[in-house]
Amino acid sequence: MALFGGYASDLEAQDTDALIQQGKYVAEASDCSACHTVNGRQEFSGGMEFKLPVGTIYSSNITPDPVHGIGAYSEEEFSRAVREGVRRDGASLYPAMPFPSYARMSNGDIHALYVYFMKSVKPVAQAVPANGIPWPLSIRMPMTLWRAVFSPSVTSAWKDVNRSFPSEDIARGAYLVEGPGHCGACHSPRGMALQEKALSNGSGTLFLSGGAAIDGFIPTSLRQDQRRGLAGWSEDDIVEFLSKGRNRHGEAFGGMTDAIFHGTQHLTDADLHAIAQYLLSLQPHDLSVAKWQYDPSAAKALQAGDASAQGAKVYVDHCAACHRTDGHGYAPAFPPLAGNPVVMSDDPASLVHVVQSGAILPGMTKAPSAFAMPAYRQMLSNQQIADVVTFIRKSWGNNAAAVTAETVKALEKSAPAPVLQSKNLPLN
């Protein structure tokens, strides 16, 4: 099918089974289920809550129900919604829908995605809650200007897709990361208008250099940044993380767990290696950051029975059994804290929130064991959490700034609910 050609009008004339399988794969690569499926409800029936700076929105029903879903959409209307952020009635979608990234998707993938939703997904006659964005921010007309300024046209996006790459595998990885995978939606910084400051590596090193808080967690750099990014990760490390949610360096939590559970674990090994090769090709954003070096002094003190450092006693009592006194953990079951980018982040919110609310890593197809870290919010005081987080951030060569009880208290307002009460993922 030509890249910018017309749309097939007769779905029955296509090799429907093959297109459905391709479309299902594209939906997984695009992480559609993670945002449009609430645990316990029919798949893709919408209603997932997103708390944004401008208010609360709910993901739409994208089943082929003709009233509450997308069943009345033609393929051209479907493509315009996915790649340009325009609904069937002409109104603009809010950019919580990552259409600036989806603009890069090929006509072939869009066609297969349309066939999959229309032919294979079960229609669900279920309305979603009304968005909670107050007037006048709820007016969609200004979004037309936002799209014109910040969202690329399909033509301009594809010019960037077709830029020069060192290899076909890296080009494929770039397509998946920058396009359907929409990794930059979380892992790239945003401007005052909530636009991504860079939509691809072709726009510079801000792309994937780390994002703002999402559900209380800080997305790390996916570039080759020391201490804050993927420096030190091998191709196999990245593949293992994206397929299993865990590797020798760490484990997924927060929104990344959803992205792996619903999305990347279903990708082929070839595509996962392509993604890894692309990420390994990205130069660091901040060249001034020194390489992390392990410092054994904290481990030696604890092993000698010296827990006098700030937070050391709390760490020994509540953390060392899984993460060890040397900070190396028992990967991939229990992640290392020594040299962990999440631990060394300038913003301690992710680490504080994991201690406050706990974390669940569900079983994946290639790693069926599930692991859970308990929430300590009711067990430890704000001062104790500040102390243990400070100990972790200062030990084993991490050398990150201390955290105060005031910071922990302030972060309580944005802390996720304890995971065992609210997680949208099954344990197995």
Disulfide bonds with the S-S distance in Angstrom:
none
